[in-house]
Amino acid sequence: MSDVNFYKAKKSVMGGGLVVLAILFFGLTLPLIIESSQIPTSKLFGLISFWILGLLLTFVPLGAKLEVGKDYIKTYLFGFTTTSKISASDIQVLEYRNVFHGGLGYGKGITFRALRDGNSKAYSVADAIYGKEAIAHAKRALEQK
C-alpha cells in the first residue's frame, strides 16, 4: 500500500466561475446580440477579456491537486508543482481555522507557517477546495514530528 494520496479539487469549486459566466452572458453578451448592431472594438475587447476571466475562474480550479505523503504535502495545478514539498519538519505553526480572516467564502482549512530555505512563509489549504477528508489527512501528515 502506498503512503501517498492524491486529492483533486471538488467540482463545486466551479460555482463561482459559473456565476460569472451567467452574468456575462445574460448581462453583457445577450443584450449585444439582441441589439444586433455594430459593436465598438473597445466594447468587444472588454467583453472578450471578461469571458476569458470567467472561463479561467470556472475551469482552472479543476486542475488543482493535493498530494499528501506520510509526512509531507505538495500541491499541483495542471501537473505543474505550485507548492514544492513541505515536510512536517518544516512546520513552525499549524492550525485548523478559517482560511481567511472573516471567512470570505473559503471556510475552514489548515493554515501553517513553514521554514523554507531560511525564510518563514505562510500557507493555507481549504476544505472548500479539497474536502474535509483531504485536509484532515494533510493536517495529520504535517503534525508528524
C-alpha positions as CSV (number, residue, x, y, z in Angstrom):
1,M,0.0,0.0,0.0
2,S,1.3,3.4,-0.9
3,D,1.8,6.1,1.7
4,V,0.9,8.8,-0.9
5,N,-2.6,10.0,-1.6
6,F,-3.8,12.5,-4.3
7,Y,-6.9,14.6,-3.8
8,K,-8.5,16.5,-6.7
9,A,-10.4,19.8,-6.2
10,K,-14.1,19.3,-5.8
11,K,-16.3,20.2,-8.8
12,S,-18.3,22.6,-6.7
13,V,-15.3,25.0,-6.8
14,M,-16.5,25.8,-10.3
15,G,-19.6,27.6,-8.9
16,G,-18.0,31.0,-8.7
17,G,-16.9,30.9,-12.3
18,L,-20.3,29.7,-13.5
19,V,-22.0,32.6,-11.7
20,V,-19.5,35.0,-13.5
21,L,-20.3,33.3,-16.9
22,A,-24.0,33.6,-16.3
23,I,-23.7,37.3,-15.5
24,L,-21.5,37.8,-18.6
25,F,-23.9,36.0,-20.9
26,F,-27.2,37.4,-19.6
27,G,-25.9,40.8,-18.6
28,L,-23.4,41.8,-21.3
29,T,-23.4,39.4,-24.2
30,L,-27.1,38.7,-24.8
31,P,-28.1,42.4,-24.9
32,L,-25.4,43.0,-27.6
33,I,-26.7,40.0,-29.6
34,I,-30.4,41.2,-29.3
35,E,-29.4,44.7,-30.3
36,S,-27.6,43.3,-33.4
37,S,-25.8,46.5,-34.1
38,Q,-22.2,47.1,-34.8
39,I,-20.1,46.5,-31.6
40,P,-17.3,49.0,-31.0
41,T,-13.9,47.5,-30.8
42,S,-13.3,48.7,-27.2
43,K,-16.5,47.0,-26.0
44,L,-15.7,43.8,-27.9
45,F,-12.2,43.7,-26.4
46,G,-13.6,44.3,-22.9
47,L,-16.3,41.6,-23.4
48,I,-13.7,39.1,-24.6
49,S,-11.5,39.9,-21.6
50,F,-14.4,39.2,-19.2
51,W,-15.2,35.9,-21.0
52,I,-11.5,34.8,-20.7
53,L,-11.5,35.7,-17.0
54,G,-14.8,33.9,-16.4
55,L,-13.6,30.8,-18.2
56,L,-10.4,30.8,-16.1
57,L,-12.4,31.2,-12.9
58,T,-14.5,28.2,-13.9
59,F,-12.0,25.7,-15.2
60,V,-8.7,26.5,-13.5
61,P,-9.7,25.1,-10.1
62,L,-10.4,21.7,-11.7
63,G,-6.7,21.4,-12.4
64,A,-5.8,21.6,-8.7
65,K,-4.4,18.6,-6.9
66,L,-3.1,18.0,-3.4
67,E,-0.5,15.3,-2.7
68,V,-0.3,14.0,0.9
69,G,2.5,11.7,1.8
70,K,3.5,10.2,5.2
71,D,5.0,13.4,6.5
72,Y,4.6,16.0,3.7
73,I,2.2,17.8,1.3
74,K,2.6,19.2,-2.1
75,T,0.2,21.0,-4.5
76,Y,-0.1,21.0,-8.3
77,L,-2.0,22.9,-10.9
78,F,-2.5,21.0,-14.2
79,G,0.5,18.8,-13.3
80,F,2.9,21.7,-12.5
81,T,4.1,22.0,-8.9
82,T,2.6,25.1,-7.3
83,T,3.9,24.4,-3.8
84,S,7.0,22.3,-3.5
85,K,7.3,19.6,-0.9
86,I,6.5,20.9,2.6
87,S,7.7,18.4,5.2
88,A,6.4,18.1,8.8
89,S,9.9,19.1,10.0
90,D,9.5,22.5,8.1
91,I,6.3,23.4,10.1
92,Q,6.5,26.1,12.7
93,V,2.8,26.7,13.4
94,L,-0.2,24.6,12.2
95,E,-3.8,25.5,12.9
96,Y,-7.2,24.4,11.6
97,R,-9.3,27.6,11.4
98,N,-10.8,30.0,8.9
99,V,-8.5,30.2,5.9
100,F,-9.1,33.9,5.6
101,H,-10.0,36.2,8.5
102,G,-13.7,36.7,8.3
103,G,-14.1,33.6,6.1
104,L,-14.5,35.2,2.6
105,G,-16.3,32.1,1.4
106,Y,-13.4,29.7,1.7
107,G,-14.5,28.5,5.1
108,K,-12.1,26.4,7.2
109,G,-8.9,24.7,6.4
110,I,-5.3,24.4,7.6
111,T,-3.1,27.4,7.8
112,F,0.6,27.0,8.6
113,R,4.0,28.7,8.6
114,A,6.8,26.7,7.2
115,L,10.5,27.5,7.3
116,R,11.9,27.1,3.8
117,D,15.4,28.0,2.8
118,G,15.8,30.1,6.0
119,N,12.6,32.1,5.3
120,S,9.3,31.6,7.1
121,K,6.3,31.6,4.8
122,A,2.6,31.3,5.4
123,Y,0.5,28.7,3.5
124,S,-3.2,27.6,3.6
125,V,-5.2,24.8,2.2
126,A,-9.0,25.0,2.3
127,D,-11.8,22.4,3.0
128,A,-13.9,24.1,0.3
129,I,-11.4,23.1,-2.4
130,Y,-10.3,19.6,-1.5
131,G,-12.8,18.4,1.1
132,K,-12.6,17.8,4.9
133,E,-11.1,14.3,4.5
134,A,-8.1,15.6,2.4
135,I,-7.5,18.5,4.8
136,A,-7.6,16.2,7.9
137,H,-5.2,13.8,6.2
138,A,-2.8,16.8,5.3
139,K,-3.0,18.0,8.9
140,R,-2.1,14.6,10.3
141,A,0.8,14.3,7.9
142,L,2.2,17.7,8.8
143,E,1.8,17.0,12.5
144,Q,4.2,14.0,12.2
145,K,7.4,15.0,14.1
